Amino acid sequence: MYLNVILTIFVVVQVATLVLIYKWWDKYGRKLFTSFTDMKKGFSDNPFVGPTSKGPNPFGNIPDMSQMMKQFESMTKNMGKK
């Protein structure tokens, strides 16, 4: 008797989990998967290819770190004055 109850509960939990996974996939998973595959198409296969490659170079326009830190310091000083 106890085994029947335990197995019934286990089957109900499995079915509920599968239904929730299907609903999540239908709502978010497909869009997430397509966005990752589109992003993968945008990058080149060789990470050492320079800016003359056919694909976009995500690391080509990195600003100078010292300028970024100066801007950050000036921003924090301006926030402290208010």
C-alpha positions, 0 to 999 in steps of 0.5 A: 500500500505504501509503495503504491502511494509513494509511486503515485506521488513520484509519477505526479511530481514527474509529470508536473515537472515535465509540464513546467519545463515544457511551459518554460521552454515554450515561453522563454527557451526558444527565444533564448536558444535563437538569440544564442545561435544568432549571437554565435553566427555574429562572431568569427570562428577564429578569435585571433582574426584581426579587424580586417575579418568579414565578421564584426570584431567585438574587441576592436573598440575597447576604450583606454582604461585610464580614461574610464577610471578618470570618468568614474572618479569624476562621476563619484565626486559629482554624486558625493556633492549632491 
